Amino acid sequence: MAKVILFNKPFGVLCQFTAPAERACLKDYIAIPGVYPAGRLDTDSEGLLVLTDDGPLQARISEPRHKLTKTYWAQVEGVPAEPALQQLCQGLNLGDFISQPCLARRMDEPAGLWPRDPPIRIRKQIPTVWIELKLREGKNRQVRRMTAKIGHPTVRLIRWAVGSWTLAGIAPGQWRDADAAETGL
């Protein structure tokens, strides 16, 4: 049976097991040999990272052709109007690719959200709101590029779910075992 780990990656942690001495990475949190990330999160993003020791499962989780939905919570500068959210939903030309259609909606600040370390930069004159995005792809810095394209840069980004796996009950820097069957893959 495949080993599957759900890890709540803190801000600033590299999604690899080796790093320069001054950089935090997965080995600082997970001491299980033979597991590797199924996909990545940027160093300045937080949230759910799935690790497994099963290569084919790793590919099914991370490759867009398998259509596994990833749910992100993005705190953005300003208050996007409905037309801006519709642009996100329809797909955007980001220069090197056009994002696939997705689901995007404004949401309340997530209940029980942990403080980020270091805290985000607050600008008193510019309000922030939260957007939930559900994507079936995950290209380099895609969510940040999408929100910037509609004029609302991301100031904090959390991946809440991969398929049916979520961060529920997993504190930053903590992990739990999961079952591959939980995703429906």
TITORVEX-957301 format. One line per 2 residues: number of its first residue (from 1); their letters; for each residue x, y, z of C-alpha. Coordinates in steps of 0.25 Angstrom, whole numbers, padded with zeros to 4 digits. Example, Ala and Ser with C-alpha at 12.3 -4.5 7.8 and 13.67 -1.06 7.14 Angstrom:
// residues 2
1) AS) 0049,-0018,0031; 0055,-0004,0029
This chain:
// residues 185
1) MA) 0000,0000,0000; 0005,0014,-0004
3) KV) 0010,0023,0007; 0003,0036,0007
5) IL) 0006,0048,0016; -0001,0061,0016
7) FN) 0008,0073,0021; 0004,0087,0024
9) KP) 0016,0094,0018; 0019,0107,0026
11) FG) 0023,0120,0019; 0038,0120,0015
13) VL) 0040,0105,0014; 0046,0099,0001
15) CQ) 0039,0087,-0005; 0051,0078,-0005
17) FT) 0059,0070,0005; 0072,0077,0003
19) AP) 0075,0091,0004; 0086,0101,0008
21) AE) 0088,0101,0023; 0081,0114,0025
23) RA) 0068,0110,0018; 0057,0101,0024
25) CL) 0053,0089,0015; 0045,0077,0016
27) KD) 0055,0069,0024; 0054,0079,0036
29) YI) 0039,0074,0037; 0038,0060,0031
31) AI) 0048,0049,0035; 0041,0038,0027
33) PG) 0051,0032,0016; 0046,0029,0002
35) VY) 0035,0039,0001; 0035,0051,-0009
37) PA) 0026,0063,-0012; 0014,0061,-0022
39) GR) 0015,0075,-0028; 0021,0087,-0022
41) LD) 0018,0100,-0014; 0026,0112,-0016
43) TD) 0035,0116,-0004; 0026,0128,-0001
45) SE) 0013,0120,-0001; 0007,0111,0010
47) GL) -0002,0100,0011; -0004,0085,0007
49) LV) 0007,0078,0001; 0005,0063,-0002
51) LT) 0016,0053,-0001; 0017,0039,-0005
53) DD) 0026,0027,-0008; 0018,0023,-0020
55) GP) 0023,0028,-0033; 0010,0026,-0041
57) LQ) 0002,0032,-0030; 0011,0044,-0030
59) AR) 0009,0046,-0045; -0006,0045,-0044
61) IS) -0006,0055,-0033; 0003,0065,-0039
63) EP) 0000,0064,-0054; -0011,0073,-0059
65) RH) -0016,0063,-0069; -0022,0055,-0058
67) KL) -0031,0067,-0054; -0029,0066,-0039
69) TK) -0035,0079,-0033; -0026,0088,-0025
71) TY) -0032,0098,-0016; -0025,0111,-0012
73) WA) -0028,0122,-0003; -0022,0135,-0008
75) QV) -0022,0148,0001; -0022,0159,-0010
77) EG) -0020,0174,-0010; -0032,0182,-0013
79) VP) -0047,0177,-0014; -0049,0170,-0028
81) AE) -0062,0173,-0035; -0070,0161,-0041
83) PA) -0065,0164,-0055; -0050,0162,-0050
85) LQ) -0055,0149,-0043; -0061,0144,-0056
87) QL) -0048,0147,-0063; -0041,0137,-0054
89) CQ) -0052,0127,-0056; -0051,0128,-0072
91) GL) -0036,0127,-0072; -0026,0137,-0074
93) NL) -0014,0139,-0084; -0002,0140,-0075
95) GD) 0008,0142,-0087; 0014,0128,-0087
97) FI) 0001,0120,-0086; -0014,0122,-0084
99) SQ) -0020,0117,-0071; -0031,0107,-0072
101) PC) -0044,0111,-0067; -0046,0110,-0052
103) LA) -0055,0113,-0041; -0053,0126,-0033
105) RR) -0061,0133,-0023; -0059,0143,-0012
107) MD) -0059,0137,0002; -0059,0141,0017
109) EP) -0045,0140,0024; -0044,0125,0027
111) AG) -0048,0122,0041; -0037,0118,0050
113) LW) -0026,0123,0041; -0012,0122,0047
115) PR) -0003,0135,0047; 0007,0135,0036
117) DP) 0022,0136,0041; 0026,0146,0037
119) PI) 0013,0154,0036; 0008,0159,0022
121) RI) 0011,0174,0019; -0001,0182,0023
123) RK) -0004,0195,0015; -0014,0203,0023
125) QI) -0020,0210,0010; -0022,0197,0002
127) PT) -0032,0187,0008; -0030,0172,0005
129) VW) -0040,0161,0003; -0039,0146,0001
131) IE) -0042,0138,-0012; -0044,0123,-0013
133) LK) -0039,0117,-0026; -0041,0103,-0031
135) LR) -0031,0099,-0042; -0028,0086,-0049
137) EG) -0014,0091,-0053; -0003,0097,-0045
139) KN) 0008,0104,-0053; 0019,0112,-0047
141) RQ) 0013,0123,-0039; 0000,0122,-0046
143) VR) -0010,0127,-0035; -0001,0139,-0032
145) RM) 0000,0142,-0047; -0015,0141,-0049
147) TA) -0018,0150,-0038; -0008,0160,-0042
149) KI) -0013,0160,-0056; -0027,0164,-0051
151) GH) -0021,0176,-0043; -0021,0169,-0030
153) PT) -0008,0164,-0025; -0007,0152,-0016
155) VR) -0001,0156,-0002; -0003,0142,0004
157) LI) -0006,0129,-0003; -0010,0116,0004
159) RW) -0013,0102,-0003; -0025,0097,0005
161) AV) -0028,0084,-0003; -0022,0074,-0013
163) GS) -0034,0066,-0018; -0042,0062,-0005
165) WT) -0030,0063,0004; -0030,0076,0012
167) LA) -0022,0083,0023; -0033,0081,0033
169) GI) -0027,0078,0046; -0012,0080,0042
171) AP) -0005,0091,0048; 0006,0098,0040
173) GQ) 0019,0090,0041; 0011,0077,0044
175) WR) 0007,0065,0036; -0002,0053,0036
177) DA) -0003,0040,0029; -0014,0038,0019
179) DA) -0019,0027,0010; -0018,0028,-0005
181) AE) -0032,0023,-0006; -0037,0037,0000
183) TG) -0035,0044,-0013; -0043,0035,-0022
185) L) -0031,0032,-0031
